[in-house]
Amino acid sequence: MDHSGHGSGMNMDLPPFTLGRGLEFSPDPFFLVGCLLAIALYGWGVVRLRRRGDAWPVARTVLFVVGVLSVALVMCTKLNDYGMVMFSVHMVQHMVISMLSPILLLLGAPVTLALRALPVAGRGNRKGPRELLLMLLHSRYMKIVTHPAFTIPLFIASLYALYFTPVFDFLMSSKPGHLGMMVHFLAVGLVFFWPIMGVDPGPHRPGYVMRMLELFAGMPFHAFFGIALMMATQPMIGTYKNPPASLGIDALTDQNAAGGIAWAFSEIPSVLVLIALVFQWYRSEQRVARRADRAADRDGDKELAAYNAYLASLQARGR
């Protein structure tokens, strides 16, 4: 089966890829509408909080918007067109939308914003928008899909079970298949990083050390995937075996580049997440220390006095 056309109806006579040409505007309608809607809803939440006098960190808003723009960058520019015929460009799309965009979006704390901004149920209605969201967050479904026993295998399977089986070629043979695959990548990234980031409330909230272990449990498999592509001696993905002659690229060289991109991206998000976790851990310890100081001020530091009395009693026994 010849996959060079992908059945997408897209013009395959693309000129050689350059970064400037790849960033030209070429919107996918689904992702364009989705990105605009995400920013509009987030902006509505922030405005609603501000109007009633509640603060919302500017940094969170910036991170969320940058996260949405990162999705638009890979899905609403010529990168998406080149990604249909160049494995290396597709891998950039995959890595950004599954490993960089989710981290930025989650650092924007959209669930927390929704819980604070959504109206509560009226007296005659037990289930308003906020109550429905809380029900979803505490549902058995969310407990399953955010548990590491589910998220880590899903994260790994999204690489090996997709690229090293006929599933990838099948999805790339149609525009709806390609669209569904990219949505899947974004969803997998959000589900994987949500409990690890720990910014928004959720059913699975491990401690900071456990979050780091969850992060590193998936990253080696990601690196091995990239290395496997780099070390291959022949093209492994049917879709990219016959790139358009106008691009002037070799399929194996392009595949090796895709492997290098996948391998490199296993490091970048890890560093970003680790920095975020260390910062959260530090702030958490600071809050605990401030609560302890306030408690000591209220009770006259009874805990310290009791400890000193205990030491004094030990000293008296020694005498």
JOPEJO-V133818 format. One record per run of one state. SS is the DSSP state (@ for helix, = for strand, . for the rest). FROM is the first residue (numbers start at 1). TO is the last residue. Records with the same first field share a line. If there is no record, write none. Layout:
SS = FROM-TO ; FROM-TO
This chain:
. = 1-18 ; 23-24 ; 26-28 ; 52-57 ; 76-76 ; 84-86 ; 108-109 ; 118-128 ; 138-139 ; 146-147 ; 164-166 ; 173-174 ; 198-207 ; 232-237 ; 241-244 ; 248-250 ; 300-301 ; 319-319
@ = 19-22 ; 29-51 ; 58-75 ; 78-83 ; 87-107 ; 110-117 ; 129-137 ; 140-145 ; 148-163 ; 167-172 ; 175-197 ; 208-231 ; 238-240 ; 245-247 ; 251-299 ; 302-318
= = 25-25 ; 77-77
